[in-house]
Amino acid sequence: TTCDEIIDKFEKVAPMLAREYGAVPVVGVGHSCGSLLHVLITSLFPDTPRAANALLSYNNRGVGEAVPFFEELIVPLFSDKERNGSRLIKAAIEVARDKYNGRVPSDEVLFNLIKELPSPIPGQSVNSLLGALGGGDGGGLLSPSLISIPKPLRESLTNLLAEPTFDALTNAGITPLLLQSLDITQQIPKLIDEVEDGARDFVPTPDAMSSAARRAYRCRRTLLMQFENDNLDDSEQLESYLREAESVMKMKRPMITIDLQRKVLDGNHATPLLGPLGGEDDALREVLGSLGGVIPGGGGVEEDGGSTDAASNMIPVENVVDELVAWLDEGSL
């Protein structure tokens, strides 16, 4: 499950962090669905104690509410395995990963990409089309031996193109961002496969999620952070559930102290996602401004008749950071 993957990744880096920094408190920080996952982990995974959780823009809704046009567009588009593009996305990610690591993609990776490319016939990949013509996996018409870069050419491409590009991107600090973007993109084909397999709602459902939070949430310090113009936020509802969980915990351990705070900041659901002002984020703010009413709290008309846009309403993420740091300092974390 997603929670198992999160815990597994943390457990892989935890020993290294402990060796470098000593014993450090574990603080969960999540945004939107990430907040929901931290609540789920803290409620249902007893072997993962937390010193605190900071939950930003908590969201717990059915897939129909959380994903616009899910039944009307997403389900019809991704239900057909031969047409949904899942395998093509996976193959493209592997090519990009080799490229961002300064390598010319291997013959196998290139072969996997080429065989998933769309053919002139709608709904058919190159591989499936050749398979229909020759039988089996392309019937020998498309094989790894045909997609092979000679060793001298591969070495030249590596020395003249791949490695210099990698060094330039790394020196500019861009390589880690590109690799992180691939980690995020890698989630897309997995979601497509789940839709293809018949998934039509989140697991657990919103009701089951709320029940788990009320009965089993056990973190002693929790910050709920929501934003004024966020129509997707369920922090107030979560606060009531965590108050119930606090009562349950105090029945078992009357002397325990619980610190639960909810703060409301200016901004909207996208506020924590934007980096500091300047550079690429200025361009992103302009794009968000052009979207107008698509962004919660963005777009409108001022009282004097002047127009406003989402970009001008975007609150710097530094405000969010300041609140988080102050809250951590309060708990000596």
Disulfide bonds with the S-S distance in Angstrom:
none
